Amino acid sequence: MISIPVSHRSHARIRRFSLWLCALGYAALALGFAWTALSGHRNAEAILKDAVTVQAPVQLDRIDEHRRKGRVSHEYQFQYRFNVDGVAHTGTFATSEDNAAPYLEEGALVHVAYSRAQPARFDRLERLQSQQRLGAVLGRLSVGILLLGVLAFVVYLLLTRKLFVPRAPAAVPAA
């Protein structure tokens, strides 16, 4: 890794700046995580408050292949369609190769819940139910925020201990 030697005074400034930068980045991302998790919860609550459930046929849309470190994984993209009062609605979801088997069967169906007042607000019932449970949402959010804190700390250490390093004192010539 590249190391940039800087004076002790500059290193102290870089440490302070990096601390603020990582703290602000952590706070912004943590708020973004919380906003996303809680808005998903509110959306699930709103839909399930006056939900109508239907079964919709599932169709394989495409398979995405991902290669990483010599390993190949597949992500299955599915699509489902249902009608409400003559208006067609289409939804999509993705799942890993391990979880795709039930949706690949002939005549596979997915349970969909939509809001009676706003049929355009819909999602898979199992997903809405997992987002509706506030305890589960807060548990996942806590783990995410904790891991984000570890990541911010690692970035801070990389910036202040590996990228920018204090310059070694100059060797004093012997007289």
Secondary structure as UniProt FT lines:
FT   STRAND          4..6
FT   HELIX           8..49
FT   STRAND          51..68
FT   TURN            69..70
FT   STRAND          71..84
FT   TURN            85..86
FT   STRAND          87..96
FT   HELIX           97..99
FT   HELIX           101..104
FT   TURN            106..107
FT   STRAND          109..115
FT   TURN            119..120
FT   STRAND          122..124
FT   HELIX           125..132
FT   HELIX           134..157
FT   HELIX           158..163
FT   STRAND          164..166
//
